[in-house]
Amino acid sequence: MISLFRKCILLWLATVFVATAAQQTALSELPECAQICLLRAFGTDTCAPTDQACICTNEVFQNNVTLCVSSSCTIPEALVTRNVSLTNCGAPVRHRGEHYVTLSNAMVCIAAAFVVIRFAFKATVSRLDFGYDDFCVLATLIAAIPSAIITVFGTVKNGLGQDLWALTPTEITQMLQYFYIMAWLYFLQLTLLKLTLLFFYIRVFPSKEVQRLLWGTVIFTVLWGLAFIIVAVFQCRPIHYFWTKWDGMHEGTCLEINAITASNAAISIALDFWILGIPLWQLWGLKLHWKKKVGVALMFCVGTFVTVVSILRLQALVHFAASSNVSWEFYDVSVWSTIEICVGIMCACLPTLRLLLVKLFPILGGSSVRSRQQYYNYGSGNELKNVSQKHKSYNMNTSAAISSPRTESFDDKIEDGIRVKTSYMVKHSHSDTDEASLVSHEGPQRQ
């Protein structure tokens, strides 16, 4: 009976429409509920069945059909109806996923090149032990590689960057499933990236006050990252409801995804400003040549670009929250997330890259060599001679051997006078090849 009724509707539509074969095919693709809604809309005399321009542009007619379809059809049927209607009206098919694939592959490759340069420089030139910051930036890159692979073979392949109604139900489900994985991977990458910067600052700023501040920030960042990763993984009950709830035919509950993403972005931006403020605060009080101070400050401030990207991503999240066309709006969020992580990796490698450039082009080092020589001479009372290029040995016209981390100077021989004792910190340093030399500022310490 239902099949007979559907055939009658199609026969009537084919009779009243002066339509091409393609239009008749499109009408046959409409779900039965949509065909009934279209018949009712024609009954209002808003548009004639033969007036294609009115059908495609009249807002009253379209609203009548939309309201009817929303109440009479399932979500998959409503999406099919919208796709057929827009195609029949000649609306352009939007597809920008390939641009994202190109961008993602390029950004990850460039970020990987920065990390390779960082590790190669430390392994072959500076010959220093790798620190926590090196392992964290490597872990960030390793976590970013699956995201790039999922972008190509998961989200974009299943419709990211297209309109939702242009996708099949299977494509929508699979796209959301891959996006679910990308969400908690992003939180992991973001946490590791911030830890990279924090461990770098811990290595180059030895002040106890700053160390306590930085370690406190590390603890907060770890807890913050773990909290959002856990929330992202278990935001829906059951978990698969995240990628099946879209059709309205499954049961489950989910946390508010817009609140999760917005709160994470807001805290991340605040952390960026906090982490940036620590080195700039320390740099202000260092006794460095002003040219070197400006150069190091500019290098640190390049990291603000990551914060700018985070703000742009937050703006994309606002648009995403207000849209039901998730496959289209997910695109902007995904793009800015990729840029944020990859640019962050590059910025984390800039100190090492700067040392490499200074090694290749010494003129870029400014007055840093002279500053280091003054540091080793300061307070010794002797002339420093024949300093090796890598500071591995020092020949001084004194009988005291510099072999331990700390050596004491002479005691005043005046029996009934003021006794003065001065200590000097002498470090075995690859100052041309260690990022710590960028802010090297130790001097004699009075006791």
N, C-alpha and C positions, 0 to 999 in steps of 0.2 A: 504493500500500500504506500509506504513512504517512498519507495523507488519510483512508483507510478506518479506520485505527486511531484517528485523532483523533475521527472521527464516533462511533465506538463508545464512547470515553471520555465524550464529551458526552452520549450517550444514557444511559449508566449514571448519570452525575451528575444528569441531569434526572430520572431515575427515582427515585433514592434521596433527592433533596432535595425537601422540601415547600417549594418556593420560589415567589416571585412571578415575574411575567414579567420584571421588572427584574433580579432575581437570575439568572435563566436567561440573560439578555442579557450580564450581567457574566461569567458562567462561559464564555460563548462567546468573550469578548474575551481570556481568558487564553491565553498562548502554550502551545504543545503541551507543552513541557518542564515548565511549571508545572502543567498538568493531570495529568501523570504523577506529579509530586511530591505533589500533593494526594491522588491515589488511593493512593499508598504511605502517606501519613500516616494516612488513614482505616483502613488495614490494621493499624495499631498498636493499634486500639481505644481510643485516648486520647479521641477525641470521636466521637460518632455523626454521620453525615452530615446528620441532621435537626436537630441541636443547634446552632443558629446562635450562641447565647451562648457555648458552649464553644469553637466554632471561632474566635470573635473575641477571646476573653479567656484561653484556656488557653495558658500560656507554653510548656509542653512540646510541644503540638501545633504552635504557631507556630514554635518553634525547629527542629522536624523539617522543616517545610516550607521554612523559610529556608535551612537547611543544604543541603537537596536542590536548591533553586533556585540557590543560589550556585555549586554544583558542576556543575549540568546546563545552566544557561541563560547566555546572554550578558548583559552589563550592561544594555543596552537592554531585553531581555526581563525581567530581574529588576526593573527599575524599573516596567515595565508591570504585572507581577504584583503588586507592592506597591501600586500605585495602585488597581488593580481590587479588591484585597482590602480596603483601607481604605475605599474607597467603598462596597463591599458591606456593611461592618460599620458604616456610618453615621458614620465619622470626619469631623470638620469639615474643610473646605477652607481652608487658611490663605493669606492674601494681604495683605501689608502694603506693597506697592510704591507705592501711591498716596500714602501718607503721606510717603514719601521724595521723591516728585516735588514735593509741596507744600513740604516743608522746603527742598529744594534750590533751587527757584525763588525762594522768599522770601529765603534767605540770600544768594544771588548778587545779587539786586536790592538788598538793603540794603548789601552790600559795595560794589556799583557806585555807590550814592548817596554813600557815604563818600568814594570816590575822586573823584567828580565835584565834591563840595564842596571837597576838598583842592586840586584843580587850579583850580577857579573862584576860590577865595580867593587863591591865589598869583598868578593871572593878572590879577585885577581889583582886589584890595585891597592886598596887599603888593608886587605888581609886581616880584617877585624872579625870578631865573633858576631854572629847574627843575634839580634836582640828580639824582645817580645814584639816590638813594632814591625820588624821584618816578617815575622811569622804571621802577625795579624793581617798585614797587607796581602801576603800570599794567600791566606785563608779567604780574604774578601774576594780576590780574583777567582779562586777555585769555586767559591759559591756563586760567582757571577756567570761562570761558564754554563752551568745547567740552565740558567735563566735565558741565555742567548740561544741555546739549543731548543728550549721549549718555545721560544718566540717563533722560530722558523718552522718547527714541525708540530707545534701544538696550537698556540693561540691564533696566530695569523692564518695557519692552514685551515682552521675551523671557523674563520669569519671575523677575527678582530680587525677593526677598521672598516667594517661594513655595517649597513643598517640591519637591525635585528630581524626585521620581517623578510629580509632577503635570504635568511639562513634556514636550513632544515632543522627540525627538532633535535636530531642527533648532533648536528654541528653546534647548536647552542649548548647542549649538555656538555659536550667534550670541551668546548672553549672555556666554560665556567670551571670545569674540573682542572684544566691546566692553569687557569687564573688563580685558583685556590692554592696551588703549589707555589706559584709566583709570589703570592702575598706573603707567606711566611718566609720564603727565601729572601725577599726584600728586607724584612725586619732583621734577619740574620746578617745580611750584608751591611746594613746600616749600623748595626751594633759593632761589628768587627771593624768597620771603617773608623768609627769614633775612637775605639780602643787603640787603633794604630796611631792616631795623632796623640792620644794621651800618653802612651808608652814612649813615644818619641820625646815628648816634653819632659817626661820623668828622667830620661837619659841625659838631656842637655841642660836641665835646670837643677843643680844639686842642692839648692837652698832647702833646709828642713821644712820651713814654712810652706814653700811651694810644693814640696814633695807630699806633705800631708794633704794639701788641697787637691793635688792631682790624684792621689790614691783614693781619696774620698769620692772624687768624680768617677774614677774607674769602677768603684763598687756600685755607685748609683747607675752608671751606664749598663753594667752587667745585669743588674736586677731589672732595670727598665726594659732591656732587650729581651730577657727571658720571659718577662710578663707578657709582652706583646706577641712573642712567638707562640707561647702557650695559648693565648687568647685566639690568635689566628688559626691555630690547628683545631681547637675545640670550640669554635664560635657557633657551630650548629650541632644540634642533637636530633637525629643521628648526623654524623659528619657528612655523609653523602647528600644530606638535604641542602647543602650549600649549592650544589650544581643541579639539583632536581626540583627545587622549589619554584623555579620560574614558570612552570606550566600550570601551577595551581592544582595539580592532581595528586600531590604527595603530602604526607603529614610530617610535621616536625616543627622545631623552633630554632630561631637564630638570634644572636645578639645583633644590635643595630650596627651594620657594617660602616655606615657613614660616621657614626660616633667614634668607632675604633680607629679608622684611618685619619680622621681629623685630629683626634687627641694625640695620636702618634706623631703626626706632622708638626703640631704645635710644640710638643715637648722637644722634638728633634731640632727645630729651629732655635728654641731657647738654649738648648745644649750647645749648638753651633756657636752662638754668640758668647756663651760662657767659656768654651774651650778656646776660642780665638782671643778672648780678653786676657787670659792667663799669660801667654808669651808676650803680648804687647805690653802688659803691665811690667813684666820682668825686663823687657828690652829697654824700657824707658830709663831704668836705673843703672844700666850697664855702662862701664867706662870704655866705650868703643869709639873709634873714629866715626864722625857723623855720616860719612859716605857708606861705611859698612853697616851702620845702624839703619840707615834708610833702606839699603838693599835688602837686609834681612827682614825688615818690617814689611816691605812690599811683597817679599816672598810669602810671609805669613798671611798677608792680606789677600793674596790670590785665592786663599781658601774661602774667602767670603763669596766667591762665585758659586760655590757649592750651596751656601745658604740662600743665595738668590734663586738657584734652581729649586731648592726646597720650597721656597715661597711660591714659585710658579706652579710647582706640583700641587701645593695646597689649593691654589686657585682652580686648578683642573679638578680637584676633588670636589670643590663646591659645585661646579657644573655637573659633575658625575652624579652627585647626590640629588640633583633636581631633575634628572632625566630617567626615563624608562627604557631608552634605547642603549642598553648597557654595552653591546658590542661596539657601538660607535664611540661612546664616551670613555670606555675602558682604554681606548687608544691613547688619548692624551695623558692619562695617568701612567700608563705603561712607558710611554716615551720619556716623560720627565723622570720617572724612577730609574730608567736605564742611564740617562744622562747624569743624574745625581750620583749614582754609585761609581760610574766609570770616571767622571771628572774628579770625584773624591779620591780615587786610587791614584790618578795622575798627580794631584796636589800633594798627596802624602809622599810621593817620590821626588818632589821638587828639590828638597835639600840635597839629596844624593846627586841629582842631575846638575845642580849648581856646582857642586864640588868637581864633577867630571868636566864641566865647561871651564872652570878655573884651571884645572889640570891641563887641559888642552890649550887654553888661551889664558896664560898667566895675567895678562893685562886686565882681565875681568876681575881679578882678585883685589884690585885697588891697593890699599895700604895694609892689607892683612898680614903680610910677611913681616913688615917692620914692626907692627904691633906685637907679633908673637916674640920677636927678638927682644923688644923692650920688656916683655913679660918675664922672659927667662933671666934678664939682667937685673931686674928690679930687686933692690935690697941685698944683693950678694956681696957688694963691696969689692968685687973682682971683675975683670974683663972677660967676657964670654968669647971664646975663640973656636974656630973650626966647627961650627954647628953643622952636623950632617944634614943633608937635604930632607931626610925623613925623621930627624930628631931621635936617632937611635943611640948616639953617643955624644958626650959633651966633654971637651978638654978645657979645664979651667986652671989658672995659675994659682992653685991652692992645693994643699995636701989632703983636704977633705974629699972623700969619694962619695959621689951621689949614687948610692945603690939601693937605698930604702925609700919608701914613700915619704917619710918625714925625717929631716935632720935638724939638729938644734945648733944654734950659733954659739959663740963664746959667751962666757959669764964675765961680768965686770970684776976685775981683780981688786978693786977698792974695798978694803975690809969693812970700813965704817961708812960706806956710802949707799947709794941706791943701786940695787942689783937689777939689771935689765936682761930679759931673756926673749929672744925673737925666734919664731918658728917660720919655716918656709915650706910650702907644698910644692914639690917637684914631681911632675908627672911624666911618664914615658908615653908620649902622645904622637899619633900619626896626624898631626894637626892639619896637614894638607888634604887628608883623605877621610876625616871623621866629621860627621855632621855636627858634633858637639863643638867643633872649632868655630862654627858660625856665631856662637854666643860666648866664646871662651873669655872669661873675665876674672879668673882667680888671681889673687895677689897675696902678699904676705899677711899673715894673721897674727895679731898681737895677743899675747896672753898676759 
